[in-house]
Amino acid sequence: MRNHGMPIPGRGGAALTAALACFACGEAASDGPTKVVFPGSAVGAEAEILERQLARFMRENPDVRVVQRRTPDAADQRHQLYVQWLNAGASQPDILQLDVVWTPEFAAAGWILPLDRFEPDVDAFAPAAVAANEWDGELFALPWFVDVGLLYWRTDLMEAPPATLAELREIAGRARREAGLPYGFVWQGARYEGLVTVFLEHLGAFGGQIVGPDGRVRVDEKPAIDALTWMRDAVWQAETVPRAALTWHEEETRFAFQNGQAAFMRNWPYAWSLLQNDEDSRVAGRVGVAPMPGTPDGSATAALGGGQLAINANTDHPRAAWRVIEYLTRSEQMLERAAVVGQYPARTTLYDDPRLAEALGRDIEPLREAVLHARARPVTPVYTQLSEILQIHLHRALTRQAQPREALAAAAREMRDLLDTVGLAGREARGG
């Protein structure tokens, strides 16, 4: 399951119904090893590596038996399933794989356990990922792997990635003129979660925030207006970004870049291996990655995504569930996931380990930079509602139905009203 808003093929309502029925029936208790239930991906390399690692855990820990349960791979269906289980007070599944923006929602609802009692080594993990999993001063999930927004650039068209957004626009224009490319820069501009992550990276470049550390909505301030104006002008004035991108998600963006039509692409790490496929990619062997560049007023910023592991608050076996989580988040398991699935480790210490470069098969310095520049989206139980508000008004500005200042002022009003209604106005927040 990707955890950043990318559409993922699921198995539809039938899969959701079947999964609910499976847990509704329950299983009779029996003597023997403690049973821990772990729902997870049932397809592809992610399913295979999880099965392999859990089998190894059980060989090393014969007193615990981990039972995998298939769940939908689509993030929205999995979220719906979790909510139904947890809202009903079910004791299974014991372990939950969460999207990075779900943790505060589940924590505030009392559905997952604080993990501080297990004394996790949080200093070894990416700070932004740790912050995204905290609520009300406690840690509720442990980062499993990280996704970060990346700037993909054509190594045959430039010697190095741009250091600033102004340089990106200049190089993109030159590439269109000199190399005859139809597009300079492609990103996800459809009205969905991906647009918020693209905006977050531009916002960081201009030194702004969606919600400040004090919980105050800041999306209508000058840095945000400048960032959205830059994005709009990139489409309609400089023509750096194609207008068609206002309907694009991750895959449309990847296809355009993979077909050699653009000098730059903003996308997630999953695209790397697909771009290197000689049979399908016209840019294979001619691609580099970097964080999105900043401006003199801000800094390079990479939107944070990824998978987190949490414990059901109603589990009968919290200690056994923690042992599984602790095992899966060890360095050795993260290195193996990097080699098999290409996922980036959540442990920052591994970016100094030569084994990671070997596992990923490439230079990890740009990846280290992206992880260090990662920024979480606002850490709040009502993030989904805030995002929906923002998506609407960002897209209105980008399609020229409203000016950036007007669109962001309207978004900020609605966001403040929401936070006030749910009693979170001024609540200390992180990320964003």
C-alpha positions as CSV (number, residue, x, y, z in Angstrom):
1,M,0.0,0.0,0.0
2,R,1.5,3.4,-0.9
3,N,0.8,6.0,1.6
4,H,0.7,9.3,-0.1
5,G,-2.5,9.5,-2.0
6,M,-1.5,7.7,-5.1
7,P,-4.4,5.7,-6.6
8,I,-3.8,2.0,-6.0
9,P,-5.8,-0.8,-7.7
10,G,-7.9,-2.5,-5.0
11,R,-10.2,-5.4,-5.0
12,G,-13.3,-3.3,-4.4
13,G,-16.2,-3.7,-2.1
14,A,-16.2,-7.5,-2.2
15,A,-12.7,-7.5,-0.6
16,L,-13.9,-5.1,2.1
17,T,-16.9,-7.2,2.9
18,A,-14.9,-10.4,3.0
19,A,-12.3,-8.9,5.3
20,L,-15.0,-7.7,7.7
21,A,-16.7,-11.1,7.7
22,C,-13.4,-12.8,8.4
23,F,-12.8,-10.8,11.5
24,A,-16.4,-10.9,12.6
25,C,-16.3,-14.7,12.9
26,G,-13.3,-14.6,15.2
27,E,-11.2,-17.7,16.2
28,A,-11.4,-19.8,19.2
29,A,-8.6,-19.4,21.7
30,S,-6.2,-22.3,22.0
31,D,-3.2,-23.3,24.0
32,G,0.3,-22.8,22.5
33,P,2.0,-19.7,21.0
34,T,0.5,-16.3,21.5
35,K,-1.4,-15.4,18.3
36,V,-0.8,-11.9,16.8
37,V,-3.0,-10.9,13.8
38,F,-1.4,-8.6,11.3
39,P,-3.3,-7.4,8.2
40,G,-1.2,-6.4,5.3
41,S,-0.7,-6.2,1.6
42,A,-1.6,-9.5,-0.2
43,V,0.0,-8.7,-3.6
44,G,3.4,-8.2,-5.1
45,A,6.8,-7.8,-3.5
46,E,5.5,-6.1,-0.4
47,A,3.4,-9.2,0.5
48,E,6.3,-11.5,-0.3
49,I,8.9,-9.7,1.9
50,L,6.4,-9.3,4.8
51,E,5.7,-13.1,4.7
52,R,9.4,-13.9,4.6
53,Q,10.2,-11.6,7.5
54,L,7.3,-12.8,9.7
55,A,8.3,-16.4,9.0
56,R,11.8,-15.6,10.2
57,F,10.5,-13.8,13.3
58,M,8.5,-16.9,14.2
59,R,11.5,-19.2,13.8
60,E,13.4,-16.9,16.2
61,N,10.4,-16.4,18.5
62,P,8.5,-19.7,18.6
63,D,6.3,-18.5,21.5
64,V,4.6,-16.0,19.1
65,R,2.5,-17.0,16.0
66,V,1.8,-14.2,13.6
67,V,-1.3,-14.7,11.4
68,Q,-1.6,-12.5,8.3
69,R,-4.9,-11.3,7.1
70,R,-5.5,-10.0,3.7
71,T,-6.9,-6.5,3.4
72,P,-7.6,-4.2,0.4
73,D,-4.5,-2.6,-1.0
74,A,-6.4,0.7,-1.7
75,A,-5.6,3.1,1.1
76,D,-9.2,4.4,1.4
77,Q,-10.7,0.9,1.6
78,R,-8.1,-0.1,4.2
79,H,-8.9,3.0,6.3
80,Q,-12.6,2.2,6.1
81,L,-12.0,-1.3,7.2
82,Y,-9.8,-0.3,10.2
83,V,-12.3,2.3,11.3
84,Q,-15.1,-0.3,11.3
85,W,-13.0,-2.8,13.3
86,L,-11.7,-0.4,15.8
87,N,-14.9,1.5,16.3
88,A,-16.5,-1.8,17.2
89,G,-13.9,-2.4,19.8
90,A,-12.5,-5.5,18.1
91,S,-9.4,-7.0,19.7
92,Q,-8.0,-8.1,16.3
93,P,-6.1,-7.2,14.3
94,D,-3.4,-6.7,16.9
95,I,-1.1,-4.7,14.7
96,L,-2.1,-2.0,12.2
97,Q,-0.2,-0.6,9.2
98,L,-1.1,3.1,9.0
99,D,-0.8,5.8,6.5
100,V,1.4,8.6,7.9
101,V,-1.6,10.9,8.1
102,W,-3.9,8.4,10.0
103,T,-1.9,8.2,13.2
104,P,-3.3,11.3,15.0
105,E,-6.8,10.4,14.0
106,F,-6.5,6.9,15.4
107,A,-4.7,8.1,18.5
108,A,-7.2,10.8,19.3
109,A,-10.0,8.3,18.9
110,G,-8.3,6.0,21.5
111,W,-8.0,3.2,19.0
112,I,-4.2,2.6,19.2
113,L,-1.8,2.3,22.2
114,P,0.9,4.8,23.1
115,L,4.3,3.1,22.5
116,D,6.4,5.0,24.9
117,R,6.0,2.2,27.5
118,F,8.1,0.0,25.2
119,E,10.9,2.6,25.1
120,P,11.5,2.6,21.4
121,D,14.8,4.1,20.1
122,V,13.1,7.1,18.4
123,D,16.3,9.0,17.9
124,A,17.3,6.4,15.3
125,F,14.4,7.3,13.1
126,A,13.7,10.2,10.7
127,P,12.6,13.1,12.9
128,A,9.7,14.1,10.6
129,A,8.4,10.6,10.6
130,V,8.5,10.4,14.4
131,A,6.8,13.8,14.7
132,A,4.0,12.6,12.4
133,N,3.3,9.7,14.7
134,E,3.0,11.7,17.9
135,W,-0.2,13.0,19.4
136,D,-0.7,14.8,22.7
137,G,2.9,14.3,23.6
138,E,3.0,10.6,23.1
139,L,4.2,8.3,20.4
140,F,1.5,6.1,18.9
141,A,3.2,4.4,15.9
142,L,6.7,3.5,14.8
143,P,7.9,4.4,11.3
144,W,8.3,1.3,9.1
145,F,9.5,2.9,5.8
146,V,9.4,6.4,4.4
147,D,8.2,7.8,1.2
148,V,9.4,11.3,0.2
149,G,8.5,13.5,-2.7
150,L,11.4,13.7,-5.1
151,L,12.5,15.9,-8.0
152,Y,13.4,13.6,-11.0
153,W,15.8,15.4,-13.4
154,R,17.3,14.5,-16.8
155,T,21.0,13.9,-16.5
156,D,21.5,14.2,-20.2
157,L,20.0,17.7,-20.3
158,M,21.8,19.3,-17.3
159,E,24.9,18.6,-15.2
160,A,23.2,19.0,-11.8
161,P,19.7,19.5,-10.4
162,P,18.5,23.1,-9.9
163,A,19.4,24.7,-6.7
164,T,16.4,27.0,-6.7
165,L,12.9,27.2,-8.2
166,A,14.0,30.1,-10.4
167,E,16.8,27.9,-11.8
168,L,14.4,25.0,-12.3
169,R,12.1,27.3,-14.4
170,E,15.1,28.6,-16.4
171,I,16.5,25.1,-17.1
172,A,13.0,23.8,-18.0
173,G,12.5,26.6,-20.5
174,R,15.8,26.0,-22.1
175,A,15.2,22.3,-22.4
176,R,11.9,22.9,-24.1
177,R,13.6,25.2,-26.6
178,E,16.8,23.4,-27.2
179,A,15.7,19.7,-26.9
180,G,12.3,20.2,-28.3
181,L,10.5,18.8,-25.2
182,P,6.8,19.5,-25.0
183,Y,6.9,19.9,-21.2
184,G,9.4,21.5,-18.9
185,F,8.2,20.2,-15.5
186,V,5.4,17.8,-14.7
187,W,3.6,17.3,-11.3
188,Q,0.3,16.0,-9.9
189,G,-2.3,18.8,-10.3
190,A,-5.6,16.9,-10.1
191,R,-7.9,17.7,-7.2
192,Y,-6.8,15.0,-4.7
193,E,-4.3,14.4,-1.9
194,G,-1.3,14.4,-4.3
195,L,-2.0,18.1,-5.1
196,V,-1.6,18.9,-1.3
197,T,1.8,17.2,-1.2
198,V,3.0,19.1,-4.3
199,F,1.8,22.4,-2.7
200,L,3.5,21.5,0.6
201,E,6.8,21.2,-1.2
202,H,6.4,24.5,-3.0
203,L,5.2,26.0,0.3
204,G,8.4,24.9,2.1
205,A,10.4,26.3,-0.8
206,F,9.0,29.7,0.1
207,G,9.3,29.3,3.8
208,G,5.6,28.8,4.6
209,Q,3.4,26.3,6.5
210,I,-0.1,25.1,6.3
211,V,-0.6,25.0,10.1
212,G,2.1,26.4,12.4
213,P,3.6,24.7,15.5
214,D,1.1,26.7,17.6
215,G,-1.8,25.2,15.8
216,R,-2.6,28.4,14.0
217,V,-3.7,28.1,10.3
218,R,-1.1,29.9,8.2
219,V,-2.0,28.9,4.7
220,D,-3.3,32.4,3.9
221,E,0.1,34.1,4.7
222,K,2.5,35.6,2.1
223,P,4.7,32.5,1.7
224,A,1.7,30.4,0.8
225,I,0.3,33.0,-1.6
226,D,3.8,33.2,-3.2
227,A,4.0,29.4,-3.5
228,L,0.6,29.0,-5.1
229,T,1.2,32.0,-7.4
230,W,4.4,30.4,-8.6
231,M,2.5,27.1,-9.3
232,R,-0.2,28.9,-11.2
233,D,2.2,31.0,-13.2
234,A,4.2,27.9,-14.0
235,V,1.1,26.6,-15.8
236,W,-0.4,29.7,-17.4
237,Q,2.5,32.2,-17.9
238,A,5.9,30.5,-18.0
239,E,4.2,27.3,-19.4
240,T,6.8,25.3,-17.5
241,V,4.1,22.9,-16.4
242,P,1.5,21.7,-18.9
243,R,-2.1,22.6,-18.4
244,A,-3.0,19.0,-18.7
245,A,-1.2,18.4,-15.4
246,L,-4.2,19.9,-13.7
247,T,-5.9,16.6,-14.2
248,W,-2.9,14.4,-13.6
249,H,-2.1,11.9,-10.8
250,E,1.2,10.1,-10.2
251,E,0.9,7.7,-13.2
252,E,0.0,10.3,-15.8
253,T,3.0,12.3,-14.6
254,R,5.3,9.3,-14.7
255,F,4.2,8.3,-18.3
256,A,5.0,11.8,-19.6
257,F,8.5,11.9,-18.0
258,Q,9.2,8.2,-18.9
259,N,8.4,8.9,-22.5
260,G,11.0,11.6,-22.6
261,Q,8.5,14.5,-22.8
262,A,9.8,16.5,-19.8
263,A,13.0,17.8,-18.2
264,F,11.7,17.5,-14.6
265,M,9.2,15.5,-12.7
266,R,7.9,15.6,-9.1
267,N,7.0,12.1,-8.0
268,W,7.5,9.5,-5.3
269,P,10.3,6.9,-5.0
270,Y,8.2,4.1,-6.6
271,A,8.8,5.7,-10.1
272,W,12.6,5.1,-10.0
273,S,12.7,1.4,-10.9
274,L,10.1,1.9,-13.6
275,L,12.1,4.7,-15.2
276,Q,15.1,2.4,-15.4
277,N,13.3,-0.3,-17.4
278,D,15.1,-0.3,-20.8
279,E,12.1,-1.9,-22.5
280,D,9.5,0.7,-21.4
281,S,11.4,3.9,-20.6
282,R,13.0,6.3,-23.0
283,V,15.0,7.9,-20.2
284,A,16.5,4.8,-18.7
285,G,20.0,5.5,-17.3
286,R,19.5,9.3,-17.8
287,V,17.6,10.2,-14.6
288,G,18.8,11.7,-11.3
289,V,16.8,12.5,-8.1
290,A,17.0,15.4,-5.6
291,P,14.7,17.2,-3.1
292,M,12.5,19.9,-4.6
293,P,14.6,23.1,-4.6
294,G,13.9,26.1,-2.4
295,T,14.0,29.9,-2.7
296,P,16.1,32.4,-0.8
297,D,13.1,32.7,1.6
298,G,12.7,28.9,2.3
299,S,14.4,25.6,1.8
300,A,14.3,22.3,-0.1
301,T,11.3,20.3,1.1
302,A,10.1,16.8,0.5
303,A,6.6,15.8,1.5
304,L,6.6,12.8,3.9
305,G,4.6,9.7,3.2
306,G,5.2,6.1,4.3
307,G,4.1,3.2,6.4
308,Q,3.8,3.1,10.2
309,L,3.1,0.3,12.6
310,A,0.7,0.7,15.5
311,I,-0.9,-1.6,18.2
312,N,-4.7,-1.9,18.5
313,A,-5.7,-0.5,21.9
314,N,-8.0,-3.4,22.5
315,T,-5.4,-6.1,21.7
316,D,-5.1,-9.0,24.2
317,H,-1.4,-9.2,23.4
318,P,0.3,-5.8,23.4
319,R,3.7,-7.1,24.4
320,A,3.7,-9.8,21.7
321,A,2.5,-7.2,19.2
322,W,5.3,-4.9,20.1
323,R,7.9,-7.6,19.7
324,V,6.7,-8.1,16.1
325,I,6.9,-4.3,15.4
326,E,10.3,-4.0,17.0
327,Y,11.6,-6.9,14.8
328,L,10.1,-5.5,11.6
329,T,11.6,-2.1,12.2
330,R,15.2,-3.3,12.8
331,S,17.9,-2.2,10.5
332,E,18.3,-5.7,8.9
333,Q,14.6,-5.9,8.0
334,M,14.7,-2.3,6.6
335,L,17.7,-3.1,4.4
336,E,16.0,-6.2,3.1
337,R,12.9,-4.2,2.2
338,A,15.0,-1.7,0.4
339,A,16.6,-4.4,-1.6
340,V,13.4,-6.3,-2.5
341,V,10.8,-3.5,-2.6
342,G,12.9,-0.4,-3.1
343,Q,11.4,1.3,0.0
344,Y,13.5,3.8,1.9
345,P,14.4,3.0,5.5
346,A,12.9,5.1,8.3
347,R,16.1,4.8,10.3
348,T,18.3,7.7,9.4
349,T,21.4,5.8,10.6
350,L,21.1,3.5,7.6
351,Y,21.8,6.4,5.2
352,D,25.4,6.2,6.5
353,D,25.6,2.5,5.9
354,P,27.2,1.3,2.6
355,R,24.8,-1.6,2.7
356,L,21.9,0.7,1.8
357,A,23.5,1.9,-1.4
358,E,24.1,-1.8,-2.3
359,A,20.5,-2.7,-1.5
360,L,19.1,0.1,-3.6
361,G,21.7,-0.2,-6.3
362,R,22.4,3.6,-6.5
363,D,23.9,6.6,-4.9
364,I,22.0,7.3,-1.7
365,E,23.2,10.8,-1.0
366,P,20.3,12.5,-2.8
367,L,17.9,10.2,-0.9
368,R,19.6,11.1,2.4
369,E,19.0,14.8,1.5
370,A,15.4,14.2,0.7
371,V,14.8,12.3,3.9
372,L,16.5,15.0,5.9
373,H,14.3,17.6,4.2
374,A,11.1,15.6,4.7
375,R,8.1,17.5,6.1
376,A,5.0,15.9,7.4
377,R,1.6,17.2,6.5
378,P,-0.3,18.8,9.5
379,V,-0.4,16.3,12.4
380,T,-4.1,16.5,13.4
381,P,-7.0,14.1,13.9
382,V,-8.9,16.1,11.3
383,Y,-6.3,16.1,8.6
384,T,-8.5,14.4,6.0
385,Q,-11.1,17.2,6.3
386,L,-8.4,19.9,6.2
387,S,-6.9,18.4,3.1
388,E,-10.3,18.2,1.4
389,I,-10.8,22.0,2.0
390,L,-7.3,22.8,0.7
391,Q,-7.7,20.6,-2.4
392,I,-10.8,22.5,-3.5
393,H,-9.3,25.9,-3.1
394,L,-5.8,25.1,-4.5
395,H,-7.4,23.6,-7.6
396,R,-9.7,26.7,-8.0
397,A,-6.6,28.9,-8.1
398,L,-4.6,26.7,-10.4
399,T,-7.5,26.5,-12.9
400,R,-7.9,30.3,-12.6
401,Q,-11.3,30.2,-11.1
402,A,-9.9,32.3,-8.2
403,Q,-6.8,34.4,-7.5
404,P,-4.3,32.6,-5.2
405,R,-4.8,35.2,-2.4
406,E,-8.6,34.8,-2.5
407,A,-8.5,31.0,-2.7
408,L,-6.1,30.7,0.2
409,A,-8.1,33.2,2.3
410,A,-11.2,31.1,1.7
411,A,-9.4,27.9,2.6
412,A,-8.0,29.4,5.8
413,R,-11.5,30.5,6.9
414,E,-12.9,27.1,6.4
415,M,-10.0,25.4,8.0
416,R,-10.2,27.7,11.1
417,D,-13.9,27.1,11.4
418,L,-13.4,23.3,11.3
419,L,-10.7,23.4,13.9
420,D,-12.8,25.6,16.1
421,T,-15.8,23.3,15.7
422,V,-13.9,20.2,16.8
423,G,-12.2,22.0,19.6
424,L,-8.7,22.0,18.1
425,A,-8.3,25.7,17.3
426,G,-4.9,26.7,18.6
427,R,-3.9,23.2,19.5
428,E,-0.2,22.6,19.2
429,A,0.6,20.9,15.9
430,R,3.6,19.6,14.0
431,G,4.3,19.3,10.3
432,G,2.8,21.1,7.5
